[in-house]
Amino acid sequence: MIGCAALRPVTVAGMSDVSASNTSTNKWIALTEQNPDHSSWYVERFRSMAAAGDDLAGEARFVDAMVPRGARVLDAGCGPGRVGAQLAAAGHHVVGVDIDPVLIDAAEHDHPGPTWLVGDLAELDLPARGIADGFDVVVCAGNVLTFLDPSTRRPVLARLAAHLREGGRLVAGFGAGRDYSFEEFFDDVQSAGLAPDVLLAGWDLRPFVADSGFLVAVLSIAAPTG
Ligand SMILES: C[S@@+](CC[C@H](N)C(=O)[O-])C[C@H]1O[C@@H](n2cnc3c(N)ncnc32)[C@H](O)[C@@H]1O
């Protein structure tokens, strides 16, 4: 019953009660409600793949190429720390935030070093939690955006944008067919004050085209208009 912990109200300084603010309209939380073992299953799945020598570092290699050495990286919706841990190993200063306490427990256990925090991206306020500096890059990998309560997509993008330092960039990747069309995403990006720098069809740098089944979007703060 490990996954039940994911549904307990979690109140942290600077964050509201994450379970109450999302209930089951957040698809990840809905999965943990339907299957109390979902979170621990997910943790073990990635532990098994790592033990088997699978390449789990594609997103981290991409992000590493975007930033200077020793950069500040926010792994938004970090899960058990797959991406952030690789970036920390490459010498970056990593903060990971995830709504699921079971996954954050696993990140702390498997990948000590980065700062792993339980929190809802829709209400992200890291300065209120003692992390004042902005980030060179915010990475949102593994379809995180498609799990959000749809009503929080724009607030999440705006909160992530607010955590960028000047010149910083947000990179998000997710697949088609997950009830969040790329067109809706581009509208939300604009609404959140962001603009696409680069659109790709995968973390392997293939170009994004009309029928791409995956999108990796590198976003910057939009230039002021008028
Ligand atoms: C498929 S997992 C991806 C985990 C990790 N990014 C990776 O690629 O290995 C999706 C993650 O999104 C997180 N998530 C969903 N909604 C969230 C929210 N509102 N705030 C923070 N994390 C959220 C889930 O808890 C889950 O860890």
The ligand as an SDF file (V2000), in Angstrom:
LIG
                    3D

 27 29  0  0  0  0  0  0  0  0999 V2000
    5.6820    9.6150  -16.2550 C   0  0  0  0  0  0  0  0  0  0  0  0
    6.2680   10.4200  -14.8130 S   0  0  0  0  0  0  0  0  0  0  0  0
    7.7930   11.1600  -15.4220 C   0  0  0  0  0  0  0  0  0  0  0  0
    8.8150   11.2900  -14.3280 C   0  0  0  0  0  0  0  0  0  0  0  0
   10.1580   11.8890  -14.7700 C   0  0  0  0  0  0  0  0  0  0  0  0
   10.0050   13.2260  -15.3040 N   0  0  0  0  0  0  0  0  0  0  0  0
   10.8410   11.0130  -15.7950 C   0  0  0  0  0  0  0  0  0  0  0  0
   10.8350   11.3750  -16.9770 O   0  0  0  0  0  0  0  0  0  0  0  0
   11.3940    9.9820  -15.4170 O   0  0  0  0  0  0  0  0  0  0  0  0
    5.1850   11.8360  -14.6690 C   0  0  0  0  0  0  0  0  0  0  0  0
    5.4530   12.5970  -13.3790 C   0  0  0  0  0  0  0  0  0  0  0  0
    4.6920   13.8050  -13.3350 O   0  0  0  0  0  0  0  0  0  0  0  0
    4.4470   14.0780  -11.9600 C   0  0  0  0  0  0  0  0  0  0  0  0
    3.3900   15.0790  -11.8150 N   0  0  0  0  0  0  0  0  0  0  0  0
    2.1440   15.0320  -12.3320 C   0  0  0  0  0  0  0  0  0  0  0  0
    1.4550   16.1400  -11.9660 N   0  0  0  0  0  0  0  0  0  0  0  0
    2.2850   16.8920  -11.2170 C   0  0  0  0  0  0  0  0  0  0  0  0
    2.1420   18.1510  -10.5560 C   0  0  0  0  0  0  0  0  0  0  0  0
    0.9930   18.8600  -10.6080 N   0  0  0  0  0  0  0  0  0  0  0  0
    3.1840   18.6230   -9.8690 N   0  0  0  0  0  0  0  0  0  0  0  0
    4.3490   17.9200   -9.7910 C   0  0  0  0  0  0  0  0  0  0  0  0
    4.5450   16.7230  -10.4040 N   0  0  0  0  0  0  0  0  0  0  0  0
    3.5180   16.2170  -11.1070 C   0  0  0  0  0  0  0  0  0  0  0  0
    4.0550   12.6920  -11.4470 C   0  0  0  0  0  0  0  0  0  0  0  0
    4.0440   12.6070  -10.0570 O   0  0  0  0  0  0  0  0  0  0  0  0
    5.0950   11.8130  -12.1250 C   0  0  0  0  0  0  0  0  0  0  0  0
    6.2510   11.6670  -11.3680 O   0  0  0  0  0  0  0  0  0  0  0  0
  1  2  1  0
  2  3  1  0
  2 10  1  0
  3  4  1  0
  4  5  1  0
  5  6  1  0
  5  7  1  0
  7  8  2  0
  7  9  1  0
 10 11  1  0
 11 12  1  0
 11 26  1  0
 12 13  1  0
 13 14  1  0
 13 24  1  0
 14 15  1  0
 14 23  1  0
 15 16  2  0
 16 17  1  0
 17 18  1  0
 17 23  2  0
 18 19  1  0
 18 20  2  0
 20 21  1  0
 21 22  2  0
 22 23  1  0
 24 25  1  0
 24 26  1  0
 26 27  1  0
M  CHG  2   2   1   9  -1
M  END
$$$$
